[in-house]
């Protein structure tokens, strides 16, 4: 999957350039700023990949959850956030794709 390949690439860069860092650079504000900026850009790339994830499945509440939400409007926002997180979860999406491919083969 392309998303996992991108995440793997980011992980390799993180390990190589920051966790097992074995380089030296001048102790100047510019060099430190460049190092920190590169680190932040790496994490921004990761979060943008996660945010752009689109589910190949639909997420909806069960009937009982819908009933609870009718009487407890405070939980509606929380429920919407949870449903959005589920719909963008790369692991659930990958599991769904694997199972769909398996079912469609048989």
N, C-alpha and C positions, 0 to 999 in steps of 0.2 A: 504494500500500500504506500502511495506517495507521501502521505502525511507522516507515517512512521519512519520513512526514509529521511524526511526532513528533520524530524525530531532526533533521529539517530545522529545525523550530521551535526546538529546543534550540540548534542550531548558530547560528541567526540571533540568538538572545538572547545567546549567548556572544560573538559578534562585536560586536554592538551595545553590550552592557553592560560588556564586559571588555577586548576586544582594541582596539576603536576607542572606548574610553571617553572621552567629552568632557563630563563633568559634574564638578561640584565638590560636596563636602559638607563639613560641619564636621569638623575634625580632632579628633574626640573618640573615646573608647573605644567608645561606643555606636554611632556612625556607622560606624566601622571594623569593629566586630563584625557589624553588620547587613550590610555589604558582603561580608564574608568568608562569613557564613552563607548569603547568597543564592547566592554562587558555589558553595559546597559543595552546597546543595540542588539546584542545576542539574545538577551532576555525579551526584548520587544519583539524580535522576530518569532521567538517561541510563542509568546502570547497572541500574536497576530495569527499564527497558524491555528491555534486552538479556537480563537474567536471566529475565524472564517469557516470553521467546520459546519457543514450542513448535513443534517440527518437524512438518511434514505428511508426513514420510517416516521410514522406519526406518533406523537405522544398525547395521550388524553387521560383524563381522570376516570376512575371507576365511578359507578353510580353512587356508591356509598360516600365517596369523597365529595362528589357533587352535592349530595344531600347535606353533608357537614358544612360545606362552604356556604350553602344558602343561609344557615343559621349562625355562622361565624365569619363575618366579613373581614375580620382582622387577619385571618389566615389566607385570604385570597392572594395578596401580594407575595407572600412566602411561597404559596403553591405555584404561582406563575413563575417565580424565579427557579424553583426546583424543576418544574417541567422544562424550562428553557435549558437548564444545565444538563438535564437528561438528554434532551434532543441534540445537544452539541458534544456529548461525551464521545471521544474518539474510540474508547475501548468498547462501549456499548455498540457503537456504529460498526466497528470491525467484527464484533461477535455476531451482530445481526447479518452482516454480509456473508460471513462464513456459513452460518446456519441456513441462510437463504440459498446459497450456492449448493449446499449439501442436499437440501430438500428438493431443489429443482433438478438435481442430477438423478434422483430416484423417482 
